[in-house]
Structures are given as structure tokens and as C-alpha cells.
Amino acid sequence: MSNVAEARSLSKWYGEVIGLNNFSIDVPKGITGIVGPNGAGKSTFFKLLTGNIRTNVGHLRVLGEEPWQNPGLLARIGFCPDYDFLPPELKGREYLRFVAGLHGMERDRATARAKEVLDIVSMTRDADRPMGGYSKGMRQRIKIAGALIHEPQLLLLDEPLTGTDPLIRKEIIDLVKDLNKVHGHDVIVSSHVLHEIERMTHQVALIFKGRSVASGDISEIRQLMSDHPHNIVLEGRGLIALAQELLTKTYTTSIEMRPDRLGMFVRVDRPEGFFDSLPDLVARTGCELERVESLDDDLESVFRYLVG
């Protein structure tokens, strides 16, 4: 099985509200980011993957099976929803043993497995505190631990970074990567913040208004922008000579020098041509570059371009 999930011409609506519209996607093994603004259809897709709702039109396979009314499949999936549902009076370890019991684990195995997942999510020290006193980051970690308790093949993490501060976001991003690389889980993770998904994986699907506007490796998706002018900033010394050379190139659209002559903005319509020729141009002109950055070479710029 090369894909953990496959959707074909999938549509789901709630009365007159469309959640997904003719949605098709292949989700390979590893980590895949589902990216789009709030209301794009990410949560609807997760509800379909877990069999909580049924498609109106189209076909969906998860781990090779139809998820609707399939409890055997659900035993192979771990789901961490975006909403907060943790009982404040329960301690973290008690909660995990309770979830393990729901999965049919005997007491000794539930206790041992709770200890294992607490270590995985780095919550051992706070496991015997009531969850009502947990920070947002702790609550997210214990939710992920609950999704891991039954050793699922596939993990679904719906907006796990929402509401966390920058330090906690980095820790959760590192945890998600370890869940795949170290512990062997396939992961589908959603977010409306594109640069955060980009730090977890290069395999993404971009969703907008219930449709999949692009999916695949980020570098492949960026190729869809090949006819879109890129804005590139260069900083260093000797830039005037470099600017004169760049103005002779067919890929250069415009150049704007900073007043201090230590920086310039270059607009190109073929960024690959620019970057391929830049080392030779630098050597030829003798300029000293300290910074080269494409202002349009991130996932958020790609998304804006595709939906625009």
C-alpha cells in the first residue's frame, strides 16, 4: 500500500453548506500536511477519514479500507481533534489509562502503555497532576498521547499548534517529526499556518473552499509558479556591477537599488534561471553577497498565488 488515504471526486455538504467539493487527493506514507484557511474543509476531511460522517458523493479509502461504519479500521487510527475535551479533574495518567480501557486493554497493559506514551510526549513529570492545571502545550501533548495509546498505524492531528506559544509550537513540531521518524507512525496534520507545516514536512495538500488546489512535494508545487514573478532581495557589497549584469538577462524584469547601495530588490520571471546563473555572475563581478532571499519562495506565497 503506497498511500495511507485516497479520495476521489469527494463531496460532502451539510444542507446548503458545502464542506468538500469534488475533492481528490492521494496521501502517501510519512507526514502529510493539510493546509488551508479556517473553513477550507480540513476538519470535514478529518471527520470523513475517521468515519464520523459519510460522503455524499465520491470514494474514500483509508489504509486500504472504507472508513464509514468500520470499527476495525478505526482501531488502526489515532485522532487528536482541534477542540479541548479533557476532564479537568482527572490526572493525565488516569486519563490515558481510561482511554486505553476504551480500546480494550487490560489493566496491566494499559498502565504500561500509558507510561510509554507519557515518555514519548515528554509528560512523565506532570502525569500525576489534574489536567485542569495544565498549560495549553501540556494539554496538546496529553491529547496526542491519548491518540497514541493503542499504537495506531495512522495519526490524525487536527490543528495541534493552535493557541500555543512559539516555544511550545517548536516542541510539538519536533514531536510530530519524531512520531514518524522514530516511532514509525504515518501522520496527517492540519494547520491554517503554512510556514508551520513547512517545518514538519515537504509533503502537503493545499485546500481552499472545499477543493484541493494542489498537492505533492512543496518543491513540485512551487513549479506551478514558474510564470509568476519572484521578488528576490540581495545584500552585500559591489552590487552595482551585479545589477548591470542582471539587467542583460532575459529573466530579469526589474531591479530596485536601496539608497545605501548595499541592497537591491530583483524581480525575475524565471527564478530557476536566476539562481542557476547567480554563482557565475558573482564570480565575474567580484561582488560580496551577504544575503540572498526569495521573498516569494515560501509555502504561503505559493498558496496565495494558487488561490488568486
Secondary structure, DSSP 8 states (H G I E B T S, - for coil): --EEEEEEEEEEEETTEEEEEEEEEEEESSEEEEE--TTSSHHHHHHHHTTSS--SEEEEEETTB--TT-HHHHTTEEEE-SS----TTSBHHHHHHHHHHHTT--HHHHHHHHHHHHHHTT-STTTTSBGGG--HHHHHHHHHHHHHTT--SEEEEESTTTT--HHHHHHHHHHHHHHHHTT--EEEEEES-HHHHHHH-SEEEEEETTEEEEEEEHHHHHGGGTTS-EEEEEEEE-HHHHHHHHTTSTTEEEEEE-TTSSEEEEEES-HHHHHHHHHHHHHHHT-EEEEEEETT-SHHHHHHHHH-
